[in-house]
Amino acid sequence: MISELLNTKQLADRTGIAEITWAKRRMRGEPHTPPYLKIGRSVKYRWDDVEKWLASKSCSSTSQEV
């Protein structure tokens, strides 16, 4: 099955993180953003990649680094 592709607005809507925050994270690069696709001038995120990236950010303590 092909993973659903989301644009930045759709990603922001699903995660509750503002579009501008995702844009800034892309500029900073890994590990601040999940992998994304650049198709022409469009940026797309595979939802499966986003879920994996979010899972990798799971913490059990506020002092734990991610």
C-alpha positions as CSV (number, residue, x, y, z in Angstrom):
1,M,0.0,0.0,0.0
2,I,1.2,3.5,-0.9
3,S,1.6,5.8,2.1
4,E,-0.6,8.9,2.1
5,L,1.2,12.1,1.0
6,L,0.5,15.3,2.9
7,N,1.4,18.8,2.2
8,T,2.6,21.1,5.0
9,K,-0.9,22.5,5.8
10,Q,-2.3,19.0,6.1
11,L,0.6,17.9,8.3
12,A,0.1,20.9,10.5
13,D,-3.6,20.1,10.8
14,R,-2.9,16.5,11.8
15,T,-0.2,17.2,14.2
16,G,-1.3,20.5,15.7
17,I,2.1,22.0,14.9
18,A,2.0,25.2,12.9
19,E,3.0,25.3,9.2
20,I,5.7,27.9,9.9
21,T,7.2,25.6,12.5
22,W,7.4,22.7,9.9
23,A,9.0,25.1,7.4
24,K,11.6,26.2,10.0
25,R,12.3,22.6,10.9
26,R,12.9,21.8,7.2
27,M,15.5,24.5,7.1
28,R,17.2,23.1,10.2
29,G,17.2,19.6,8.7
30,E,17.5,16.3,10.6
31,P,16.7,15.4,13.3
32,H,14.2,18.3,13.5
33,T,11.9,17.1,10.8
34,P,10.7,13.8,9.4
35,P,11.8,12.8,5.9
36,Y,10.0,14.7,3.1
37,L,9.7,14.7,-0.6
38,K,10.5,17.8,-2.8
39,I,8.4,17.5,-5.9
40,G,9.0,20.6,-8.0
41,R,8.3,23.4,-5.6
42,S,6.0,21.3,-3.5
43,V,6.9,19.7,-0.2
44,K,5.2,16.4,0.6
45,Y,5.4,14.2,3.7
46,R,4.6,10.4,3.7
47,W,2.3,9.9,6.7
48,D,4.1,6.6,7.5
49,D,7.4,8.5,7.7
50,V,5.8,11.1,10.0
51,E,4.4,8.4,12.3
52,K,7.8,6.7,12.6
53,W,9.5,10.0,13.2
54,L,7.0,11.0,15.9
55,A,7.4,7.6,17.6
56,S,11.2,8.1,17.7
57,K,10.6,11.3,19.7
58,S,8.8,9.5,22.5
59,C,10.3,10.3,25.9
60,S,9.8,9.0,29.5
61,S,11.4,12.0,31.2
62,T,11.6,15.8,30.5
63,S,15.4,15.6,31.0
64,Q,15.8,12.9,28.3
65,E,17.3,14.2,25.1
66,V,15.7,13.3,21.8
